[in-house]
Every structure is written in structure tokens, then in C-alpha cells.
Amino acid sequence: MASSPFHGIFSSLGSPEWDRGAAPAATTVKLAAEDPAPQRQSGVGQIAVDIYEQEGYYIIRAPLAGVKLSDLDIEVDDKILTIRGRRTVPDAIARDQYYLQECFWGEFSRSVTLPCVIDPKRVKATFNRDSILKILVPKEEKVKVIRISEGG
């Protein structure tokens, strides 16, 4: 994998294996008779995001199938941008009817740390009909330092 100019500057509340670029550990799938549904390890899930740089912006993109715009919240605090929301189950299905349940339903949260302080007034976000959230964060404008010397 080629070295990225952003190596080490983006962080998340995600899995340490994914943050280091390693593949996740293999999982075993069990039938409903053995384990009707996996138990959630915590009450809050996490979403997957893509982060890239384009035309003077850091762009955070997240596919959020099953999420309504009214169930999303984007919070900015210094260099940290947090996406929170809720994905609700469309149908009430009893636990014992599942053979496998991998999709996360309920509250989720994902935070990313950017390499610059974020001005919340300049952040733009779109949520299209395909349920793709796209957040545009303007890159930090570099201040040019000019030396002033005494003229003779």
C-alpha cells in the first residue's frame, strides 16, 4: 500500500485493526438453532466512512441505507467531526426467526479527527436519495508569512 499524505492524521473510534490497515479477524456464522442472533457488544454501532481530499476540501462520505435525514446529526468540535444517527428496523421480526443478523439497527456514532480546526459555519453536507451522506470540510487556508524589514 502506498504511503498516504494523511497517514496518521485521521483517527476514528473504529477497530484498531482497520485503523492500521489490517484485515479483520475471520468470523464464524452459526445457524439460528445454535445462536438466534449475535448480541451487540455495546449500545452504539458504528458506520463505515470514506475520507478523501478533493478541490480544497476534505470529504467524508458515508452510505447510510435505512437512515432518514431527520435521524442524522453532525457535530463539530475543534478538529473532530462526529456523525450520529439512528437506523430503525423496518419490520418487527422475532429473534428466533433469524438465521443470521449482521446488519446493525439502532443508534450509531462515528468521529473523525481532521488535520485542521474545523469552522462549523463553512461545513457543507448533502444526503442524496441513495442515502449517501457527503460532508465537505474546507481545508485550512495557509496564512502566508511576510517578513517586514526596515528599509534604508
C-alpha angles and dihedrals in degrees: 000000000000118000112260124217085229096053107141098002098089116068133173142184087249136114114306090225092059092044089057092046095248123138117257120255116269117261130210120229116218128194121246092258090062099038118358095202136347115259118240112247092211137008095250124065130202133233129218118247138188116213122193142150123244135160097345096318138100103224124204114193125186129177106220107180112183094021124117122216089240089059094058130091127181117197128188123200117171104298096348124093116191127194115199130177150131131252112200126205108250095208131032105239122174116242092238091060093064122096091181132002114187101145114098116232122185136038120353136183134186127180128191128188115219126203093247140044109271121228103214091204091062098047115107126195135187130189112194131201089262087063095248113148113208120186120190117202115185113236117247111274109233115233111226112226115218120192115220116206131186111264122221 
